[in-house]
Amino acid sequence: MPSTIEVEASAAVAQLALSEKASLGGGSSFWESSAARGVPSFVMSDGPHGLRRQEGSAADHLGLGASSPATCFPPAVGLGQSWDGELMERVGAALARESQDQGVDVLLGPGINIKRDPRCGRNFEYLSEDPFLTSHLATPWVNGLQGGGVGASLKHFAANNAEFDRMRLSSDVADRPLREIYLRAFERVIRDAHPWTVMCSYNRINGVLASQNKFLLTDVLRRDWGFQGAVISDWGAVGDRVAAVAAGLDLQMPGDTGFFNASVVDAVLNGTLDERDVDRAATAVARTALLARYHRRDVSVDYTVHHALAREAATRSIALLKNDGALLPLDRSGRIAVIGAFAVEPRYQGGGSSHVRVTDLDIPLTEIRAAAPQATVEHAVGFTTDGSGGSDALCSEAVERARNSDVAVVFLGLAESNESEGFDRDTIDLPVEQLAVLEAVVAVQPNTVVVLSAGGVLHLAPVHALVPAILSGGLLGHGCGAAIANVLFGAVNPSGRLTETIPLRVQDAPSYLNFPGEHSRAVYGEGTFVGYRGYDAREQEVLYPFGYGLSYTTFAFEDLAVEPGNDGLAVKVSIRNTGSTAGREIVQIYASKVDSAVSRAPRELVVVPCEVVNAG
């Protein structure tokens, strides 16, 4: 941060009247902060995987109103599976260019809450069940964005791990899991990337609203971690501005009619609020506004270049979960049956505040035909995605297409109505009509590949038992079609790895009995044993473990050595591609402390380098 901005922000606030300082703590409109003498306003916008720029009466925080077209990169559930920090930084830089082009100063992301339970409706917007991997991916994303002159807003702070009753729910979590699991990624990103802002969440933490939580907003964020930016509220998260400012909140969003500003002035005058807290909040907002003005630049965006990046990111995010008999990659000739509504109407992003109006969209069926021009590719819808149930006619058509093909590619997943911001899922099952179609197809065509599209973990044991090959990309953004075709036909060797465990059944999840909560309280009874930590500690069998993913080639790890280093241990290992295809391997290094005085997981992820290794 330029030191002159610090000085200028403090000087600007020093010459303001109390009412002006209070006004800086509330937005002037839905997406814009307030201005004051010597302090400009700045513009904010959703979202983490694509810009959702709104103006005028279209403004809303639910993704319902119109927005300007933008690139939709893979949401975090997909992009996280790349495990690729360099790619994250390039996506952040591209988002900065689009934000600059559309007059946005602060982009509301990344979302780095931990995927505590597979049923959370907003898991598509978060990176992982592991805090180290989350910070490993979020830090370069913030660096890329802010390197392009646009501020990040790290969210949702903190312990916001369910959508159920989210305006009132209290996340009741002990200090160790709070620090080691739910705050760890925030701490690392703040220390390493210095985001301009942090967004506090709707929920309560141990009974105290996040927007009024002095322990989090002041003691931890500022005193322990040295955060120098502004704390802004999630939209509509503040009920008591005076209490929030005293706790450490700087900016309430969206704007109000002036009631809250007046309440701050009255509280200072009657002695219930220290004016120094108002000064702190006003200075933080002024600093952010001056940073935005300092970094504004005229840019032009080549959306074809960004579309190519979206395709690359989507391709790198696809995980190969099963490939019995080396069914994949497919031959580019012969007869291919493509089945499923998602092949022509792809599910590529989540629902709610992050919903992007796309500049372009790759349709999987179109891209499959383009990638295999010598093949005969026929499509059948197979099932509906509107919840109306199965159709015998649609299923029969799918079976006939599969019977007359050499291979069937079946697209399965969840519609936006099945998962979204604002509600959690009751189950992780695929719709029964989709499984019925898959069973019928496999009965006549054993060479069946399943392509999955969903923002959350699915119950895949029935699918695993039925088919020889499975691809999963989570949600892949608007480059989904080309990415899927590239992997299906081997133009790209899949290298995605799971960022969350896929259990044999949802009841095996460590948080199962304590999610989403009851009577507006969620007890984090699993403690630090979240995700793979819990499965490993209980020696619980899973379908696909955290970090899992196959390749079209094979790798050998040789000459492993662990040596003392300046900052801990240095791990060295040689990687050799033992197959015939170039591939990208993700080296995952885990550590454990066997003599710990407190209960710990058997192993925890500590290092994630990525390597591209040529064949031979």
C-alpha positions in Angstrom: 0.0 0.0 0.0 1.5 3.4 -1.0 2.5 5.2 2.3 1.1 8.5 0.9 -2.4 7.0 0.9 -2.2 6.2 4.6 -1.2 9.8 5.3 -3.8 11.2 2.9 -6.6 9.1 4.4 -5.8 10.1 8.0 -5.5 13.8 7.0 -8.8 13.7 5.1 -10.7 12.2 8.0 -9.1 14.6 10.5 -10.8 17.6 8.8 -14.3 16.0 8.6 -17.1 16.8 11.0 -18.6 13.9 13.0 -21.6 13.6 10.8 -19.4 13.3 7.7 -17.2 10.7 9.3 -20.4 8.7 10.3 -21.6 9.0 6.7 -18.5 7.2 5.4 -19.6 4.2 7.4 -22.7 3.6 5.2 -23.0 3.1 1.5 -24.5 5.8 -0.7 -26.3 3.2 -2.9 -26.6 -0.6 -3.3 -23.1 -1.0 -4.7 -21.3 2.2 -3.8 -19.7 3.7 -0.7 -20.3 7.3 0.3 -18.0 10.2 -0.5 -17.0 13.1 1.8 -14.7 16.1 1.5 -11.4 14.8 0.2 -12.7 11.2 0.2 -14.1 9.7 -3.1 -16.5 6.9 -3.3 -15.7 3.4 -4.6 -17.8 0.8 -6.4 -18.2 -2.8 -5.3 -19.6 -5.8 -7.2 -20.1 -9.6 -6.9 -18.5 -12.0 -7.5 -15.7 -14.5 -7.1 -15.7 -16.3 -10.5 -17.1 -13.6 -12.7 -18.2 -10.0 -12.6 -21.8 -9.2 -11.8 -21.9 -5.5 -12.5 -25.3 -4.0 -11.9 -26.5 -0.4 -12.2 -29.6 1.5 -11.2 -32.8 -0.3 -10.3 -31.4 -3.8 -11.3 -29.3 -3.9 -8.1 -29.8 -6.9 -5.9 -27.7 -9.4 -3.9 -29.6 -12.5 -4.9 -28.5 -12.7 -8.6 -32.0 -12.0 -9.8 -31.5 -8.6 -11.5 -29.9 -7.9 -14.8 -26.1 -7.5 -15.0 -23.5 -6.6 -17.6 -22.0 -9.5 -19.6 -18.8 -10.9 -18.3 -16.6 -14.0 -18.4 -17.7 -16.8 -16.1 -14.6 -18.7 -14.9 -15.1 -22.0 -13.1 -16.6 -21.3 -9.6 -14.4 -22.3 -6.7 -15.8 -25.9 -6.6 -14.4 -26.4 -10.0 -11.3 -24.1 -10.1 -10.2 -25.4 -6.8 -9.8 -28.9 -8.3 -6.9 -27.5 -10.4 -4.8 -27.2 -7.2 -2.9 -24.6 -9.3 -1.9 -21.3 -7.7 -0.5 -19.9 -10.9 -3.8 -20.5 -12.7 -5.6 -18.8 -9.8 -3.5 -15.7 -10.2 -4.1 -15.5 -13.9 -7.9 -15.8 -13.3 -7.6 -13.1 -10.6 -5.8 -10.8 -13.1 -8.4 -11.4 -15.8 -11.2 -10.5 -13.3 -9.3 -7.3 -12.4 -9.3 -6.3 -16.1 -13.0 -6.8 -16.5 -13.6 -5.0 -13.2 -11.5 -2.0 -14.3 -13.3 -2.0 -17.7 -16.7 -1.8 -16.0 -15.8 0.7 -13.3 -15.6 -1.7 -10.3 -13.1 -1.0 -7.6 -13.6 -3.9 -5.2 -14.7 -7.4 -6.2 -16.5 -9.3 -3.5 -14.4 -12.4 -3.3 -12.8 -14.9 -2.9 -15.1 -17.0 -0.7 -12.9 -19.1 1.5 -15.2 -20.7 4.1 -14.4 -24.3 4.8 -16.6 -27.0 3.4 -17.6 -28.4 6.7 -20.5 -30.5 5.4 -21.3 -31.7 1.9 -24.9 -30.5 2.2 -24.1 -26.8 2.5 -25.9 -25.0 -0.3 -23.1 -22.6 -1.0 -20.2 -25.0 -1.2 -19.9 -24.3 -4.9 -18.5 -20.9 -3.9 -15.8 -22.3 -1.6 -12.5 -23.9 -2.4 -11.9 -26.9 -0.1 -12.5 -28.7 3.2 -8.8 -28.0 4.0 -7.6 -24.6 5.3 -4.1 -25.0 3.9 -5.3 -25.8 0.4 -7.8 -23.0 0.6 -5.1 -20.4 1.4 -2.8 -21.9 -1.1 -5.3 -21.2 -3.8 -6.9 -18.0 -2.5 -3.7 -16.1 -1.9 -2.6 -16.0 -5.6 -6.2 -15.2 -6.7 -6.1 -12.1 -4.4 -2.6 -11.2 -5.7 -3.7 -11.4 -9.3 -6.8 -9.3 -8.7 -5.1 -6.6 -6.6 -2.1 -6.7 -8.9 -4.5 -5.4 -11.5 -5.6 -2.6 -9.3 -8.9 -4.0 -8.0 -9.4 -4.7 -4.3 -10.4 -8.1 -3.0 -13.0 -8.7 -0.2 -12.2 -11.9 1.7 -15.4 -13.6 2.7 -17.4 -14.7 4.7 -15.8 -13.9 8.0 -16.3 -16.2 9.8 -17.5 -19.8 10.4 -20.2 -19.3 7.9 -20.7 -23.0 6.9 -24.4 -23.3 6.3 -27.2 -21.4 4.5 -29.9 -22.6 6.9 -31.2 -19.7 9.0 -28.1 -17.8 8.0 -29.2 -14.4 9.4 -29.6 -15.8 12.9 -27.7 -19.1 13.1 -25.0 -19.3 15.7 -21.9 -21.3 14.8 -21.0 -22.7 18.2 -17.3 -23.7 17.8 -14.5 -24.2 20.3 -11.4 -22.1 20.2 -9.1 -24.8 18.7 -11.2 -25.7 15.7 -12.1 -22.0 15.2 -8.4 -21.1 15.0 -7.0 -24.2 13.3 -9.8 -24.9 10.8 -12.2 -22.0 10.2 -9.8 -19.0 10.7 -6.6 -20.5 9.4 -7.1 -19.7 5.7 -8.3 -16.2 6.5 -5.1 -15.6 8.5 -2.8 -16.9 5.8 -4.4 -14.9 3.0 -4.4 -11.7 5.1 -0.8 -12.1 6.1 0.5 -13.0 2.6 -1.8 -11.2 0.2 -3.1 -8.1 2.2 -6.6 -7.9 0.8 -8.1 -4.4 0.8 -11.2 -5.6 2.6 -12.7 -8.4 4.6 -16.5 -9.1 4.5 -18.1 -10.2 7.7 -20.8 -12.8 7.5 -24.5 -12.9 8.5 -24.2 -15.6 11.2 -23.4 -15.5 14.8 -20.2 -17.0 16.2 -20.7 -18.4 19.7 -23.8 -16.3 20.1 -22.4 -13.0 18.8 -23.2 -11.6 15.4 -20.2 -11.5 13.1 -20.9 -7.8 12.5 -20.8 -7.1 16.2 -18.0 -9.5 17.1 -15.1 -7.6 18.7 -13.2 -10.7 19.3 -13.1 -11.5 15.5 -13.1 -8.0 14.0 -10.6 -6.4 16.4 -8.8 -8.8 18.6 -8.1 -11.5 15.9 -8.2 -9.6 12.7 -6.4 -6.4 13.6 -4.5 -7.2 16.7 -3.3 -10.7 16.1 -3.0 -10.7 12.3 -2.2 -7.0 11.7 -5.0 -6.4 9.1 -4.9 -2.8 7.8 -7.8 -2.8 5.4 -11.5 -2.2 5.8 -14.1 -4.5 7.3 -17.4 -4.3 5.3 -20.6 -6.1 6.1 -22.3 -8.6 4.0 -25.4 -7.0 2.4 -28.0 -6.6 5.1 -25.9 -8.1 7.9 -26.0 -5.1 10.2 -28.8 -4.6 12.7 -27.1 -2.3 15.1 -24.5 0.0 13.5 -23.3 1.5 16.8 -22.5 -1.9 18.2 -20.9 -3.0 14.9 -18.6 0.1 14.7 -17.6 -0.4 18.3 -16.7 -4.0 17.5 -14.6 -3.2 14.5 -17.0 -2.9 11.5 -16.0 -0.1 9.1 -18.6 0.0 6.3 -22.3 -1.1 6.4 -23.7 -2.2 3.1 -25.9 -1.5 1.3 -26.7 2.2 1.8 -29.5 3.3 4.0 -31.7 6.4 4.3 -29.4 8.0 7.0 -30.9 6.4 10.1 -27.8 4.4 10.9 -25.5 7.4 10.3 -27.6 9.5 12.7 -27.5 6.7 15.3 -23.7 6.8 15.2 -23.6 10.5 15.7 -26.1 10.3 18.6 -24.1 7.5 20.2 -20.9 9.6 20.2 -22.7 12.6 21.6 -24.4 10.7 24.4 -21.1 8.9 25.3 -22.1 5.3 24.3 -19.7 5.2 21.4 -16.1 6.3 21.4 -15.4 8.8 18.5 -12.1 7.1 18.0 -14.0 4.0 16.7 -15.8 6.3 14.2 -12.4 7.7 13.2 -11.0 4.2 12.7 -13.9 3.2 10.5 -13.9 6.4 8.5 -10.1 6.1 7.9 -10.4 2.5 6.8 -13.1 3.4 4.3 -11.1 6.5 3.1 -8.0 4.4 2.7 -9.9 1.9 0.5 -11.4 4.7 -1.6 -8.0 6.4 -2.1 -6.5 3.0 -3.0 -9.2 2.6 -5.6 -8.7 6.0 -7.1 -4.9 5.5 -7.1 -5.2 2.2 -9.0 -7.9 3.1 -11.5 -6.8 2.7 -15.1 -8.2 2.7 -18.6 -8.2 -0.9 -19.9 -9.8 -2.8 -22.8 -10.8 -6.4 -22.4 -10.4 -9.0 -25.2 -13.2 -11.3 -24.2 -12.0 -13.9 -26.7 -8.7 -14.1 -24.7 -10.6 -14.4 -21.5 -12.8 -17.1 -23.0 -9.7 -19.1 -23.9 -8.5 -18.7 -20.3 -11.9 -19.9 -19.0 -11.6 -22.9 -21.2 -8.1 -23.6 -20.0 -9.1 -23.2 -16.4 -12.1 -25.5 -16.9 -10.0 -28.2 -18.5 -7.4 -28.1 -15.8 -10.2 -28.5 -13.2 -11.7 -31.8 -14.4 -10.9 -34.8 -12.2 -10.9 -38.3 -13.6 -12.5 -40.4 -10.9 -12.6 -43.8 -12.7 -11.3 -45.2 -15.9 -11.6 -49.0 -15.9 -10.2 -50.7 -19.0 -8.7 -47.4 -20.2 -12.1 -46.5 -21.7 -10.9 -42.9 -21.8 -9.8 -41.2 -23.9 -12.4 -41.9 -26.5 -11.8 -42.7 -30.1 -12.7 -39.7 -32.4 -14.6 -42.0 -34.8 -17.4 -44.5 -34.5 -20.8 -43.9 -33.0 -21.2 -41.9 -29.8 -24.4 -41.5 -27.9 -24.5 -38.3 -25.8 -27.3 -38.5 -23.2 -28.6 -36.0 -20.7 -30.1 -32.5 -20.7 -26.9 -31.0 -19.3 -25.2 -31.8 -22.6 -27.2 -29.1 -24.3 -28.1 -26.9 -21.3 -25.0 -27.2 -19.2 -24.9 -26.5 -15.5 -21.8 -24.4 -15.2 -22.3 -21.9 -12.3 -24.1 -21.6 -9.0 -27.2 -19.8 -8.1 -27.5 -16.6 -6.0 -25.3 -13.5 -5.7 -22.5 -14.9 -7.8 -24.6 -15.6 -10.8 -22.9 -14.2 -14.0 -24.5 -13.1 -17.2 -22.0 -14.7 -19.6 -20.4 -13.3 -22.8 -20.3 -16.8 -24.4 -21.1 -20.4 -23.6 -19.6 -23.6 -24.8 -22.3 -26.3 -25.3 -20.9 -29.7 -24.5 -22.7 -31.5 -27.3 -21.5 -29.0 -29.9 -18.0 -29.2 -28.7 -18.0 -33.0 -28.7 -19.2 -33.0 -32.3 -16.5 -30.4 -33.2 -13.8 -32.5 -31.5 -14.9 -35.7 -33.3 -16.0 -34.7 -36.8 -15.5 -38.3 -38.1 -17.8 -39.8 -35.5 -21.6 -40.1 -35.6 -22.8 -38.3 -32.5 -26.4 -38.6 -31.5 -28.1 -37.0 -28.5 -31.0 -37.9 -26.3 -32.3 -35.8 -23.4 -33.0 -38.8 -21.3 -34.5 -37.0 -18.3 -35.9 -33.6 -17.3 -34.1 -31.2 -14.8 -37.2 -29.3 -13.7 -38.2 -31.7 -11.0 -41.2 -33.0 -12.9 -40.0 -36.6 -12.6 -39.0 -39.3 -15.1 -40.4 -39.9 -18.6 -40.6 -43.3 -20.1 -40.4 -41.8 -23.6 -37.2 -39.8 -22.8 -35.6 -42.9 -21.2 -36.6 -45.1 -24.1 -35.0 -42.7 -26.6 -31.8 -42.7 -24.5 -31.7 -46.4 -24.4 -32.1 -46.7 -28.1 -29.3 -44.2 -28.8 -27.0 -46.1 -26.4 -27.9 -49.5 -27.9 -26.9 -48.3 -31.4 -23.6 -46.7 -30.3 -20.1 -47.8 -29.6 -19.9 -45.7 -26.4 -22.4 -43.6 -24.4 -21.5 -40.4 -22.6 -24.1 -39.6 -20.0 -24.3 -36.2 -18.4 -25.6 -36.2 -14.8 -25.8 -33.6 -12.1 -27.9 -31.1 -10.1 -30.0 -28.3 -11.5 -29.8 -24.9 -9.9 -33.1 -25.6 -8.2 -31.4 -28.4 -6.3 -28.6 -26.3 -4.8 -28.0 -22.6 -4.4 -27.2 -19.8 -2.0 -29.9 -19.4 0.5 -30.7 -23.0 1.3 -28.9 -26.3 2.2 -29.5 -29.7 0.7 -31.3 -32.4 2.6 -29.5 -35.1 0.7 -26.5 -35.6 -1.6 -28.3 -38.1 -3.8 -28.6 -37.7 -7.6 -32.3 -37.3 -8.7 -33.8 -40.8 -9.0 -34.9 -40.2 -12.6 -31.2 -39.7 -13.6 -30.1 -42.9 -11.9 -32.9 -44.8 -13.6 -31.8 -43.6 -17.0 -28.2 -44.4 -16.3 -29.1 -48.0 -15.2 -31.2 -48.5 -18.4 -28.4 -47.1 -20.6 -25.7 -49.3 -19.0 -27.9 -52.4 -19.4 -27.5 -52.0 -23.2 -24.2 -50.2 -23.4 -21.5 -51.2 -20.9 -19.0 -48.7 -22.4 -20.6 -45.7 -20.6 -18.8 -42.6 -19.4 -20.5 -40.4 -16.8 -19.8 -36.6 -16.8 -20.9 -34.9 -13.6 -21.9 -31.3 -13.0 -22.8 -30.2 -9.5 -21.7 -27.6 -7.0 -21.6 -30.0 -4.1 -20.6 -33.5 -3.3 -22.8 -36.2 -4.7 -23.6 -39.7 -3.5 -21.7 -41.5 -6.3 -21.6 -45.1 -5.0 -24.4 -46.2 -7.3 -22.7 -44.5 -10.3 -19.3 -46.0 -9.4 -20.8 -49.5 -9.3 -22.5 -49.1 -12.8 -20.0 -47.4 -15.1 -16.3 -47.9 -16.0 -15.4 -44.2 -16.4 -16.4 -41.0 -14.5 -15.4 -37.4 -15.0 -16.2 -34.7 -12.5 -15.6 -31.0 -12.8 -17.9 -29.6 -10.2 -19.0 -26.5 -12.0 -16.8 -25.4 -14.9 -17.8 -22.0 -16.0 -18.7 -21.0 -19.5 -15.8 -22.9 -21.1 -17.3 -26.1 -19.8 -18.1 -27.7 -23.2 -14.7 -27.4 -24.8 -13.1 -28.5 -21.5 -15.1 -31.7 -21.3 -14.5 -32.5 -25.0 -10.8 -31.9 -24.6 -10.6 -34.4 -21.8 -13.0 -37.0 -23.3 -10.9 -37.3 -26.4 -7.5 -36.9 -24.8 -6.5 -33.5 -26.2 -5.8 -32.7 -22.6 -4.7 -35.2 -19.9 -6.9 -34.7 -16.9 -5.1 -33.5 -13.8 -7.8 -32.3 -11.4 -7.8 -33.5 -7.8 -10.7 -33.5 -5.4 -10.7 -30.7 -2.8 -13.2 -32.5 -0.6 -13.9 -36.1 0.3 -16.7 -38.0 -1.4 -18.1 -40.4 1.2 -19.8 -43.7 0.6 -22.9 -42.1 2.2 -23.7 -38.7 3.7 -24.2 -40.3 7.1 -20.4 -40.9 7.2 -19.6 -37.2 7.2 -18.0 -36.1 10.5 -20.5 -33.2 10.8 -23.6 -35.3 9.9 -25.4 -35.2 13.2 -24.6 -31.5 13.8 -25.7 -30.0 10.5 -27.2 -27.6 9.8 -28.3 -27.1 13.4 -31.5 -26.5 15.3 -33.1 -23.7 17.3 -30.7 -21.3 15.5 -27.6 -23.0 16.8 -25.1 -25.2 15.1 -22.8 -27.2 17.4 -19.5 -27.9 15.7 -19.2 -31.2 17.6 -16.6 -32.7 15.3 -14.0 -30.2 16.5 -10.9 -30.1 14.4 -11.9 -33.4 12.6 -13.4 -31.7 9.6 -13.4 -33.4 6.2 -10.6 -35.9 5.6 -9.3 -35.3 9.1 -12.4 -36.8 10.5 -12.6 -39.7 8.0 -8.9 -40.6 8.6 -9.2 -40.3 12.4 -12.1 -42.8 12.4 -10.5 -45.0 9.7 -13.7 -44.5 7.8 -13.8 -46.0 4.3 -14.7 -43.4 1.6 -15.5 -43.7 -2.0 -13.0 -41.1 -3.3 -10.6 -39.5 -0.8 -9.5 -35.8 -0.6 -6.8 -35.1 -3.1 -7.9 -38.0 -5.4 -7.7 -37.9 -9.2 -6.5 -40.2 -12.0 -4.6 -39.5 -15.2 -4.1 -41.0 -18.6 -0.5 -41.6 -17.7 1.3 -42.9 -14.7 4.0 -41.4 -12.4 6.7 -42.8 -10.2 7.9 -40.9 -7.1 11.6 -41.6 -6.3 14.4 -40.5 -4.1 12.2 -39.1 -1.3 14.3 -37.1 1.2 13.3 -35.1 4.2 15.9 -32.7 5.5 16.0 -29.9 8.2 15.6 -26.5 6.6 15.8 -22.9 7.7 12.0 -22.7 8.2 11.3 -26.3 9.1 11.7 -29.4 6.9 12.7 -29.5 3.3 11.1 -32.3 1.3 12.7 -33.4 -2.0 11.3 -36.0 -4.4 11.9 -36.9 -8.0 8.9 -37.4 -10.3 9.1 -39.6 -13.4 6.4 -40.0 -16.0 6.3 -43.8 -16.6 3.6 -43.7 -19.3 3.3 -42.6 -22.9 1.4 -39.3 -22.4 2.6 -36.0 -21.0 0.8 -35.2 -17.8 0.6 -32.8 -14.9 1.1 -34.3 -11.4 0.2 -32.6 -8.1 2.5 -33.7 -5.3 0.7 -33.7 -2.0 2.8 -33.8 1.1 1.1 -34.5 4.4 2.6 -34.3 7.9 1.6 -35.6 11.3 2.6 -35.1 14.9 2.6 -38.4 16.6 3.5 -37.2 20.1 0.9 -34.4 20.3 -0.4 -33.6 23.7 -3.9 -32.9 22.1 -6.0 -34.9 19.7 -5.0 -34.4 16.1 -5.8 -35.9 12.7 -3.5 -38.7 11.6 -2.2 -36.4 8.7 -2.6 -32.9 7.4 -1.8 -31.3 4.1 1.3 -29.1 4.3 2.8 -28.7 0.8 1.2 -28.6 -2.7 3.7 -28.2 -5.6 2.4 -29.0 -9.2 4.6 -30.5 -11.9 4.2 -31.0 -15.6 6.2 -34.1 -16.6 6.7 -35.2 -20.2 6.4 -38.8 -21.1 9.5 -41.1 -20.9 
